[in-house]
Amino acid sequence: MTTRRDFLKFSSLGAGALVMPSGLFAEPAKGILPKRFIFIRKSSGIRPAEIALPDFSDKDKALDEKKEPLEVDLDKHELPKWLRGLEAHKEHMTILQGLSAKMSENVHWSFSSVMGCFKSNRNTLSAIKRTTIDFELAKLFPSPFGHVELSFAGGRTGIVDGYSAPAPQTRNYCYADPDTARSELFKSVLNPEAVNSDNDMLSFLQSKEGLKTHVVRGNERDRQEKHIQSIESIRERNAKLIKISGSLAKHLPELDPVHANGGPNASTPEKQAAMTDVLIAALKADLTNVVTYTIDDLGTPVTGLPGNETDRVGIHPLGHDEAFGGVPAWKTREQIRISHVNQVNTIIERLKRVPEGKGTMFDNTMIMYFPENGETHHGVGSEAPFLIMSGSNCNLDMSGRYVRLPYLGNEGHKTLGNLYTTLLNAHGNPIKHYGDLDLEMSRKKFDQLGSIKQFMS
């Protein structure tokens, strides 16, 4: 017998789908192109020196090493080796240093907290304090799926618990391998009968849940009413996807057979390339405008890495400077970052080929690549370097620059919450401040509310 739990676990809904963004099927204003946001989370930190410019002047190098405020034009400088794959897109690049993330979880993992600016308490559900930034942005630019989460964390496959949160105390679901992501996002093309079956089960669940609301009270009633509303939204989404399945078919990504059944024999670069194909296809098909991609965590097995092709590299021991195959740990960490940047470059190149409005899809896209846990393997959150690639129509004035903000504890310092507030304010959400405040800044009575004004266009 198929139970409600079985259905939600194994259908296209996933583990957390019964809380959907409001306005899921709202259409953008006529003539207004949506903005797109791609968050790429990496593990084991980005050390500030690794993303610093190698040819700083003596003066700028001294300021950077002392963590003093600094801003330089990237077009006058050479990029670090691992970023050179993005050389052709330097005009769209921001290297942002000095941002702190102490209000989120650090050390080895951030779990949901880096996306929501709160302490995660070792990934407990009760600690999810607010809707995460990616879901907040998805509300501003509605799409059939609202938000898509992808993950290579822990070497998992299938539909699994994610790290983003559509609401407080609510965990999202994510697609943990390319084949599952393709099958679920394009199910109305690949298996429309299954979508219709889903709708039959949803109708059943909705009627059963509806009956229960007459006999429950308080928080439980509110929870079930949200479930009913969400079930109806998912049914509407499924019906819409079946209706437009013909146009979706044009964007259906093709995957190599090595990725079947979770791709146990696929190398890490192969998996990354396939997931990138699915990500791009979902954007091009207008299935979503916001993607969160956990590209690795400390438990992600890394195989087929250039320079370590025959090794199974462990990201955790790399963080403790363990060498693999005789290759120094720092060099293997660099190669992992290069493999990540290759995916960023692919996204940019492909989106630049798709006409949109008077430009291309990339013109309306922002990609943020950042360490989920802070500035090093055992991060403390005093710094969280960000690499940001922004299309020409993005609502922020930051591209083409290396920016080091005032360091933590100094007047003018900015936190992860300030960056997320900037994203929201620039795209239509006037929130005064997103996320928890930094305790050290609060003790010193420094102003830490609001957006980063120098980035607001």
C-alpha positions in Angstrom: 0.0 0.0 0.0 1.3 3.5 -0.9 1.2 5.7 2.2 1.3 9.4 2.4 4.9 9.2 3.7 5.9 6.9 0.9 4.4 9.2 -1.7 6.0 12.3 -0.4 9.4 10.6 -0.1 9.6 9.1 -3.5 7.5 11.3 -5.8 8.6 14.5 -7.5 7.5 16.3 -4.3 10.4 15.3 -2.2 10.8 15.5 1.5 9.9 19.2 2.0 7.7 20.1 -0.8 4.5 20.6 1.2 5.5 24.2 1.9 5.6 26.0 -1.4 6.5 29.6 -2.0 3.5 32.0 -2.1 2.6 33.3 -5.5 4.0 30.2 -7.2 2.1 30.7 -10.5 2.2 34.5 -10.6 3.4 35.9 -13.9 6.0 38.6 -14.1 4.8 42.0 -15.3 4.6 42.2 -19.1 7.9 43.1 -20.6 9.8 42.6 -17.4 12.4 39.9 -17.6 13.0 37.8 -14.5 16.3 37.9 -12.6 18.0 34.6 -11.8 20.2 33.7 -8.9 22.5 30.7 -8.6 24.1 30.0 -5.2 27.0 27.5 -5.3 28.1 26.3 -1.9 31.6 24.8 -1.4 33.1 23.1 1.7 36.4 23.5 3.5 36.6 27.2 3.2 38.1 29.7 0.8 41.2 31.1 2.4 41.4 34.8 1.8 44.9 34.6 0.4 43.7 32.1 -2.2 41.4 34.6 -3.8 43.6 37.7 -3.4 45.1 39.1 -6.6 48.7 37.9 -7.2 50.0 41.1 -8.7 48.8 43.7 -6.2 51.0 46.8 -5.9 53.1 46.7 -2.7 50.7 49.3 -1.2 47.6 47.3 -2.0 49.1 44.0 -1.0 49.9 45.5 2.4 46.4 46.8 2.8 44.9 43.5 1.8 47.2 41.5 4.2 46.3 43.9 7.0 42.6 43.5 6.1 42.2 47.2 5.5 39.5 48.5 3.2 40.5 48.2 -0.5 39.0 48.4 -3.9 40.8 47.9 -7.3 39.7 47.3 -10.9 40.1 43.7 -12.0 40.9 44.7 -15.6 44.2 46.0 -14.4 45.2 42.9 -12.6 45.9 39.2 -13.1 43.5 36.7 -11.5 44.6 33.9 -9.2 45.4 30.7 -11.1 42.2 28.9 -10.2 40.1 31.8 -11.4 41.7 32.2 -14.8 39.1 30.1 -16.5 36.8 33.1 -16.0 39.3 35.6 -17.6 37.0 36.2 -20.6 34.2 37.2 -18.2 36.3 39.4 -15.8 34.1 42.4 -16.5 31.2 40.6 -14.7 33.3 39.5 -11.8 33.4 40.7 -8.2 35.8 39.3 -5.7 34.4 40.3 -2.3 36.6 40.0 0.8 36.0 41.0 4.4 32.4 39.9 4.7 31.8 38.0 8.0 29.4 35.1 8.7 29.7 34.6 12.4 25.9 34.6 12.8 25.8 31.3 10.8 27.3 28.0 11.7 31.0 27.6 10.9 33.8 25.0 11.7 33.1 22.1 9.3 29.5 22.7 8.2 27.0 25.5 8.0 24.0 23.2 7.1 21.0 25.6 6.5 22.5 28.5 8.4 24.7 30.1 5.7 21.6 30.7 3.6 19.5 32.0 6.5 22.0 33.9 8.8 21.2 32.0 12.0 22.9 29.3 14.1 21.9 25.9 12.9 22.5 23.9 16.2 24.0 20.9 14.4 21.3 20.8 11.7 18.2 20.4 13.9 14.9 21.2 12.3 13.9 23.5 15.2 16.9 25.7 14.6 15.8 26.7 11.1 14.8 30.2 12.1 13.6 31.8 8.9 13.0 31.3 5.1 16.4 31.2 3.5 17.6 33.9 1.1 17.2 31.7 -2.0 13.5 31.1 -1.3 13.0 34.8 -0.5 14.5 35.7 -3.9 12.3 33.0 -5.6 9.2 34.7 -4.2 10.2 37.9 -6.1 10.6 36.0 -9.4 8.0 33.2 -9.5 8.4 30.1 -11.6 6.8 26.7 -11.8 9.2 25.1 -9.4 9.8 28.3 -7.4 13.3 27.1 -6.3 15.5 24.2 -7.2 18.1 22.7 -4.9 20.9 20.4 -6.1 23.6 18.7 -4.0 26.6 16.4 -4.2 26.9 16.5 -0.4 28.0 13.2 1.2 27.8 11.2 -2.1 24.1 10.8 -1.7 21.7 10.0 -4.6 18.0 10.4 -5.3 15.7 12.9 -3.5 17.1 13.8 -0.1 16.9 16.4 2.6 18.3 19.7 1.4 19.8 22.7 3.2 17.5 25.5 2.0 14.3 26.3 3.9 11.0 27.5 2.4 9.8 28.4 5.9 10.9 28.3 9.5 11.4 24.8 11.0 11.0 23.4 7.5 13.6 21.6 5.5 13.7 21.7 1.8 14.4 18.7 -0.4 17.1 18.4 -3.1 18.2 16.3 -6.1 21.4 14.6 -5.2 22.4 13.2 -8.6 22.0 14.5 -12.3 19.8 11.6 -13.4 17.3 12.2 -10.5 17.3 16.0 -11.2 16.6 15.5 -14.9 13.9 12.9 -14.2 12.1 15.0 -11.7 12.4 18.5 -13.3 11.4 17.1 -16.7 9.0 14.5 -15.5 6.1 15.9 -17.5 8.2 15.3 -20.7 9.8 12.0 -19.7 6.9 10.4 -17.8 3.6 12.3 -18.0 1.6 9.3 -16.8 3.6 9.5 -13.5 2.6 13.2 -13.1 -1.0 12.4 -13.6 -0.6 9.6 -11.0 0.9 12.2 -8.7 -2.1 14.4 -9.1 -4.5 11.6 -8.3 -2.6 10.9 -5.1 -2.5 14.7 -4.3 -6.2 14.9 -4.7 -6.6 12.0 -2.3 -4.3 13.6 0.2 -6.0 17.0 -0.1 -9.4 15.5 0.7 -8.0 13.5 3.6 -6.2 16.5 5.0 -9.2 18.6 4.5 -11.3 16.3 6.6 -8.8 16.5 9.4 -8.9 20.3 9.7 -12.5 20.1 11.0 -11.3 18.3 14.1 -7.9 19.9 14.9 -7.1 23.2 16.4 -4.2 25.7 16.9 -0.8 25.1 15.4 -1.8 21.7 14.0 -4.7 23.2 12.2 -2.5 25.9 10.7 0.0 23.3 9.6 -2.6 21.2 7.9 -4.2 24.2 6.2 -0.7 25.0 4.8 -0.4 21.5 3.6 -3.8 21.7 1.8 -2.8 25.0 0.1 0.5 23.5 -0.9 -1.1 20.4 -2.3 -3.3 22.5 -4.5 -0.3 24.5 -5.7 1.6 21.4 -6.6 -1.5 20.0 -8.5 -1.6 23.3 -10.4 2.1 23.1 -11.1 1.8 19.6 -12.4 -1.1 20.5 -14.7 0.8 23.5 -16.0 3.9 21.4 -16.7 1.9 18.8 -18.6 0.3 21.5 -20.7 3.7 23.0 -21.7 5.5 19.7 -21.9 6.0 20.2 -25.7 8.0 23.4 -25.2 9.9 21.9 -22.2 11.0 19.0 -24.5 13.1 21.4 -26.5 15.3 22.0 -23.4 15.5 18.4 -22.2 19.2 17.7 -21.3 20.8 14.5 -22.5 22.9 12.6 -20.0 25.5 9.9 -20.7 24.4 6.4 -19.6 27.1 6.5 -16.9 24.8 8.7 -14.8 22.0 6.1 -14.7 20.9 4.9 -11.2 22.8 7.6 -9.4 25.9 7.3 -11.5 28.0 5.1 -9.2 30.8 4.8 -11.8 30.8 8.4 -12.9 33.8 10.5 -11.9 33.4 13.8 -10.0 34.1 16.0 -13.1 31.6 13.9 -15.1 28.9 14.3 -12.4 29.6 18.1 -12.1 29.3 18.6 -15.8 26.0 16.6 -16.0 24.5 18.5 -13.1 25.5 21.7 -14.7 23.7 20.6 -17.9 20.5 19.9 -15.9 20.8 23.3 -14.0 21.2 25.2 -17.3 18.3 23.3 -18.9 16.0 24.1 -16.0 16.8 27.8 -16.3 16.4 27.8 -20.1 13.1 26.0 -19.8 11.9 28.7 -17.2 11.3 26.0 -14.7 13.0 28.0 -12.0 14.8 31.4 -11.5 16.7 30.4 -8.4 19.1 27.4 -7.9 21.1 26.5 -4.9 23.9 24.0 -5.6 25.9 22.4 -2.8 28.8 21.4 -5.1 30.6 19.4 -2.3 30.9 18.9 1.4 33.4 17.1 3.6 31.9 13.7 2.8 31.7 14.1 -1.0 34.0 11.5 -2.6 36.2 13.2 -5.3 37.3 10.9 -8.1 38.8 11.5 -11.5 40.3 14.8 -10.5 43.0 16.0 -12.9 46.3 15.3 -11.2 44.7 12.6 -9.0 42.8 10.6 -11.6 43.3 7.2 -9.8 42.7 8.5 -6.3 39.6 8.8 -4.2 40.3 12.1 -2.7 38.8 13.0 0.7 38.0 16.7 1.2 38.2 16.4 5.0 41.7 15.0 5.1 42.7 17.6 2.5 41.6 20.2 4.9 44.1 18.8 7.4 46.9 19.0 4.7 46.9 15.3 3.9 48.4 14.6 0.4 46.9 12.2 -2.1 48.9 10.5 -4.8 52.0 12.5 -3.8 50.2 15.7 -4.7 50.4 18.4 -1.9 47.1 19.2 -0.3 47.1 22.8 -1.3 47.5 21.9 -4.9 44.6 19.4 -4.8 42.4 21.9 -3.1 43.3 24.4 -5.9 42.4 21.7 -8.5 39.0 21.2 -6.8 38.3 24.9 -7.0 39.3 24.9 -10.7 36.8 22.1 -11.3 34.2 24.3 -9.6 35.1 27.4 -11.7 34.8 25.3 -14.8 31.2 24.8 -14.0 30.7 28.5 -13.4 32.3 29.2 -16.7 30.0 26.7 -18.5 26.9 28.3 -17.0 28.0 31.8 -18.2 29.0 30.6 -21.6 25.8 28.7 -22.2 23.5 31.5 -20.9 25.3 34.0 -23.0 24.3 32.1 -26.1 20.6 32.4 -25.3 18.9 35.6 -26.6 16.7 37.4 -24.1 15.2 40.8 -24.4 17.9 43.1 -25.9 20.7 40.8 -24.7 21.2 37.3 -23.3 20.0 35.2 -20.4 23.2 35.8 -18.6 22.6 39.6 -18.6 19.8 38.8 -16.0 21.7 36.3 -13.9 23.9 36.4 -10.8 26.1 33.5 -9.8 27.5 33.4 -6.2 30.3 31.0 -5.3 31.2 30.9 -1.7 32.5 28.8 1.2 29.6 27.5 3.3 31.6 27.4 6.5 33.9 30.5 6.3 37.5 31.2 5.6 39.2 27.9 6.1 38.7 24.2 6.8 37.8 24.9 10.4 36.1 28.2 9.7 35.2 30.7 12.4 33.2 33.0 10.1 35.3 36.1 10.6 35.6 36.1 6.8 33.6 34.6 4.0 35.1 35.4 0.6 32.6 35.5 -2.2 33.1 35.2 -6.0 30.1 36.9 -7.7 29.5 36.8 -11.5 26.8 39.4 -12.4 25.1 39.9 -15.8 24.9 43.4 -17.3 21.3 43.9 -16.2 21.7 43.0 -12.5 20.5 45.6 -10.1 23.9 46.1 -8.3 26.9 48.2 -9.0 29.8 45.9 -8.1 31.2 44.2 -11.2 34.8 44.3 -12.4 36.2 45.0 -9.0 38.1 43.4 -6.1 36.6 44.8 -2.9 37.8 44.3 0.6 35.4 45.7 3.2 36.3 46.9 6.6 37.3 43.9 8.8 35.0 42.5 11.5 34.8 44.7 14.6 35.6 47.9 12.7 33.2 50.7 11.8 31.7 50.1 8.4 32.1 46.3 8.5 29.5 44.3 6.6 28.1 40.8 7.3 26.5 38.0 5.3 23.2 39.5 6.4 24.1 42.8 4.8 24.9 41.1 1.5 21.6 39.2 1.5 19.7 42.4 2.5 21.4 44.1 -0.5 20.2 41.3 -2.9 16.6 41.6 -1.5 16.5 45.4 -1.5 17.9 45.7 -5.0 15.2 43.3 -6.4 12.0 44.5 -4.8 12.0 43.4 -1.1 12.4 46.5 1.1 13.3 44.5 4.3 15.2 46.6 6.8 17.7 43.8 7.5 17.8 40.1 6.7 19.3 37.7 9.2 20.6 37.7 12.7 23.0 40.4 13.9 26.7 40.0 14.7 27.2 40.0 18.5 30.6 41.7 18.4 29.3 44.5 16.2 26.3 44.9 18.6 28.5 45.1 21.6 30.4 47.9 20.0 27.2 49.6 19.0 28.2 49.8 15.4 25.5 50.1 12.8 25.1 46.8 11.0 21.6 47.1 9.6 20.6 47.3 5.9 22.2 46.9 2.5 25.7 47.6 1.4 25.1 51.0 0.0 28.1 51.1 -2.3 26.7 48.2 -4.2 23.2 49.7 -4.7 22.9 51.0 -8.2 
